[in-house]
Amino acid sequence: MDGNGRWAQERNLRRHKGHIEGCETVKKIVNSAHNKEIAYLTLFAFSSENWKRPGFEVRFLMQLLERYLVDYGEELHQKNICLKTIGQIEAFPRAVQKNLKILKEKTQNNTGLILTFALNFGGRQEIFNAVKKLIKGIGLSQKFEDELNSKDFESFLESSYLPDMDLMIRTSGEQRLSNFLLWKMAYTELYFSPKYWPDFSENDFIEAIHWYQTRQRKFGGLDLKSTNPSPTKL
């Protein structure tokens, strides 16, 4: 969800105004995903690298997240949305951790959209942590060498409850993964929007979904309908 700060700066506003507007966009996109009966929506809200930002900006982001949870939490619950998080939230202020815990427990039995906030999250760190858990869990044994498969490994990931990602949307014209859900994105369709996140509308979201629906997803195979069935002579 890129471009909050730049959106504000181009309007001669302080960066925190961009984050406030970005939070409003989050509400719109979550609502749109809910209305479209999308099963999973994961928002990269705060990366493990975002701690490098100025202290005052980080503190404001923490306050904004806390306010979002308090003000919007009941609406999420009424819409049957289940809130989950991935990332090391232990580093966040206690008030944020408390409100996250309350809302996650409140919505845990909801059966609609699974909304995941990636908070203090890094894709490489997730994989590294999974390796450590795996080694601790089963040890470097013959079973480890001979029987371990990718599904076994995936079960150690924080994001193990998520399916492989179908579509990644990145705003503000940036065209890189930036250490997001690296394991889950092996065959993800990548959609890059030039718009800053505060300007990204529900119509833009639907347009990205329509673009995704035009893609031919072969997962390393062939589209037999568009391939000549006769063998090529060498």
Steps between C-alpha positions, in 0.01 A plus 500: 500500500761749381498874457336650810792729575554608141127563460516745791825667396372572148210685666729692737361304794682323779564131441264390776208644300583248229491215750157614623368504144663164439310357796174616337603316185553184706138522617374542142702208362408269788135590446532432127668162561220414744229597248669298225515197733876472465631233735837647600643851508847563641625855556869578545444762767844524663813321385793399717701764312258782584668547839768691306257789455517806728389424854213751497355341185523149645327616819222660296451179299464306825240748625314484169489121510367506855230749404405291196455190714283684752288701255459240226516174692129464567419559133741223401327268743150591378609423144607150607866581424769297676810703594841335513858627513839379385826650620671570829242718675683456831706803401191723486370713789298308758181689417524390135571141600204504739255634242623256238453210741148614594386540139662178380329304776169675437501417128672161507181305432380726220462319170528781245804678359827408672673835537868476587718791606871440441656692791873517565517234231779395265481216249860387548465506877183291478683230302803516730279465808325203340834328443592550866163360615536202269850414623391534861188294438639194321877535508748426224404135474460251219129588494593863441714403202283235339137583580469875538301667223400857421160462669669389821725804486215735419321397818775676699433836333300767682290534185434125476123560529506708182479343154756594237443860400307551176547872450735758650410866454767763562427870475704817434682367195754293695571166331665268751395244761668677795530185713128423510358144511787346307403134543135562413583707190672236286231528228323820598377737231656843561297815443669840530292816522652847447252646751601583855317289757275787624376544141444128442124458476256211509473532121878463475479189716231350276704589192797309644278198562365515144860516371580191708204316349650544152826329595582145387645326805704200386717448812793387287288281271343562162166633387405199288213686331739745340781252434544293183419142607725341237862442596769714341742312276866562565 
